[in-house]
């Protein structure tokens, strides 16, 4: 099998490092990404760094501007609202595509992820676990284009989802609601209720959107 070119491997490595820093909140929306410093830190030339930033721009994580360099992408509140409205429509489609192909092992992996989510208290643990739970439920899809669109929406709204999770982890009532919704969703998936599970997912996305919008209305941008 033909191996990937070293430059491609290096660019992917840089992209993975920067994406992890963005999604973990280490790099925040609007933060400048200094290519020279990144190249020095990772001990490589600017070429794979530049290519990596282009890859991240395609994912919606980075914005590149001539003579202005690279910055972590940021969404306006209106962009966030539109993203959630799109998610409410297409994520249930992706789940419906996936469910007929989920194996018993996939269901058990979903159950395990849910069990860990039910007791997690740390934001840095919660975010990847939440992603693991939902993307395990999407694992059986045969619609790569749809999955790519959903993944981009997840990435570009990460700062809002992270901020909302931070609020929820400090609020017992919010967490109880989120656990109840997760229980409903998992139960419908495990019972292979192909019509009900996507509806529950849409409800969950809509409620989260409304709760986040209410918070932003009262307190301003996160």
C-alpha positions in Angstrom: 0.0 0.0 0.0 1.3 3.4 -0.9 2.3 5.5 2.1 1.2 9.1 2.5 3.8 11.7 1.5 5.8 13.0 4.5 4.5 16.6 3.9 0.9 15.3 4.0 1.6 13.5 7.3 3.3 16.6 8.8 0.4 18.8 7.7 -2.1 16.4 9.2 -0.2 16.3 12.5 -0.2 20.1 12.7 -3.9 20.2 11.9 -4.6 17.6 14.6 -2.6 19.6 17.2 -4.3 22.9 16.4 -7.8 21.4 16.1 -7.4 19.8 19.5 -6.4 23.1 21.0 -9.4 24.8 19.5 -11.9 22.1 20.4 -10.6 21.9 23.9 -10.9 25.7 24.4 -7.2 26.3 24.8 -7.4 28.4 21.7 -10.5 30.6 21.8 -12.6 32.2 19.0 -10.7 35.2 17.5 -7.3 34.1 18.8 -4.5 34.7 16.4 -2.5 31.6 15.3 1.1 32.6 14.7 2.5 30.4 12.0 6.2 31.0 12.8 5.7 30.2 16.5 3.8 27.1 15.6 6.4 25.9 13.2 9.2 26.5 15.7 7.2 24.7 18.5 6.5 21.7 16.3 10.0 21.7 14.8 9.0 21.9 11.2 8.9 24.3 8.3 6.1 26.8 7.6 4.9 24.8 4.6 3.1 22.0 6.5 1.8 24.6 9.0 0.4 26.7 6.2 -1.2 23.6 4.6 -2.6 22.5 8.0 -4.3 25.9 8.5 -5.9 25.6 5.1 -7.2 22.2 6.1 -8.6 23.7 9.3 -10.2 26.5 7.3 -12.0 23.9 5.2 -13.3 22.4 8.5 -14.6 25.9 9.6 -12.2 26.0 12.5 -9.8 28.7 11.2 -10.2 31.8 9.1 -7.4 33.0 6.8 -7.1 36.5 5.6 -4.5 38.0 3.2 -2.0 40.2 5.2 -3.9 39.4 8.4 -2.8 35.8 9.1 -4.8 33.0 10.7 -7.3 33.3 13.5 -9.6 30.8 15.3 -13.0 31.1 13.6 -15.8 32.7 15.6 -19.5 32.6 15.1 -21.9 35.4 15.7 -24.9 34.6 17.8 -27.1 34.6 14.7 -24.7 32.2 13.0 -24.9 30.0 16.1 -28.7 30.1 15.9 -28.8 29.1 12.2 -26.3 26.3 12.9 -28.6 24.9 15.6 -31.6 25.1 13.3 -29.7 23.2 10.6 -28.5 20.7 13.2 -32.1 20.1 14.3 -33.0 19.1 10.8 -30.0 17.1 9.6 -28.7 15.3 12.7 -31.9 13.3 13.0 -31.4 12.3 9.3 -27.9 11.1 10.1 -29.1 9.1 13.1 -31.9 7.6 11.0 -29.3 6.6 8.4 -27.1 5.0 11.1 -29.5 3.1 13.3 -30.3 0.1 11.0 -26.6 -0.6 10.7 -25.7 -0.3 14.4 -24.4 -3.6 15.9 -25.0 -5.0 19.4 -21.4 -4.0 20.1 -22.2 -0.4 19.0 -25.2 -0.3 21.4 -23.0 -1.5 24.2 -20.4 1.1 23.4 -23.1 3.7 23.5 -24.3 2.4 26.8 -20.8 2.6 28.2 -20.3 6.2 27.0 -23.7 7.2 28.5 -22.7 5.6 31.9 -19.5 7.7 32.0 -21.4 10.8 31.0 -23.9 10.3 33.8 -21.3 10.8 36.4 -18.7 13.1 34.8 -18.2 16.4 36.6 -15.2 17.9 34.7 -15.8 20.0 31.5 -12.6 18.7 29.8 -13.9 15.1 30.4 -17.5 15.9 29.5 -16.9 17.4 26.0 -15.1 14.4 24.4 -17.5 12.0 26.1 -20.5 13.8 24.8 -19.0 13.7 21.3 -18.2 10.0 21.7 -21.8 9.2 22.7 -23.4 11.0 19.8 -20.9 9.9 17.2 -21.2 6.3 18.3 -24.9 6.6 17.6 -24.0 7.9 14.1 -21.4 5.2 13.5 -23.6 3.1 11.2 -24.3 5.8 8.6 -23.7 5.2 5.0 -23.9 8.9 4.1 -20.4 10.4 4.3 -21.5 13.8 2.9 -24.2 14.2 5.5 -21.8 13.2 8.2 -19.2 15.7 7.0 -21.8 18.5 7.2 -22.8 17.5 10.7 -19.2 17.3 11.8 -18.5 20.8 10.5 -21.5 22.1 12.4 -20.2 20.4 15.6 -16.8 21.9 15.1 -17.9 25.4 14.4 -20.3 25.5 17.3 -17.9 23.9 19.7 -17.2 27.1 21.7 -21.0 27.6 22.3 -21.6 24.0 23.2 -18.5 24.0 25.5 -19.8 27.2 27.2 -23.2 25.8 27.7 -21.8 22.5 29.1 -19.8 24.6 31.5 -23.1 26.2 32.7 -24.9 22.9 32.9 -22.2 21.2 34.9 -22.7 23.8 37.7 -26.5 23.5 37.6 -28.0 20.3 39.0 -31.4 20.9 37.3 -29.8 21.4 33.9 -27.8 18.3 34.3 -30.8 16.2 35.3 -32.6 17.4 32.2 -29.7 16.5 30.0 -29.4 13.0 31.6 -33.1 12.4 31.1 -32.9 13.3 27.4 -29.8 11.1 27.0 -31.7 8.2 28.7 -34.6 8.7 26.3 -32.4 8.8 23.3 -30.3 5.8 24.2 -33.5 3.8 25.1 -35.0 4.5 21.7 -31.8 3.6 19.9 -31.3 0.4 21.9 -34.9 -0.7 21.2 -34.4 0.1 17.5 -37.2 2.6 17.5 -36.3 4.1 14.1 -39.0 6.8 14.0 -38.8 7.8 17.7 -35.0 8.2 18.2 -34.5 10.9 15.5 -37.5 12.8 17.0 -35.9 12.7 20.5 -32.6 13.9 19.1 -34.4 16.8 17.4 -36.1 17.7 20.6 -32.8 17.6 22.5 -31.1 19.9 20.0 -34.1 22.3 20.0 -34.2 22.5 23.8 -30.4 23.1 24.1 -30.7 25.8 21.4 -33.5 27.5 23.3 -31.7 27.3 26.7 -28.5 28.7 25.2 -30.4 31.5 23.4 -32.2 32.4 26.7 -28.8 32.6 28.5 -27.3 34.8 25.7 -30.4 37.1 25.8 -29.9 37.7 29.5 -26.1 37.7 29.8 -24.8 38.6 26.3 -22.3 36.6 24.3 -20.4 33.8 26.0 
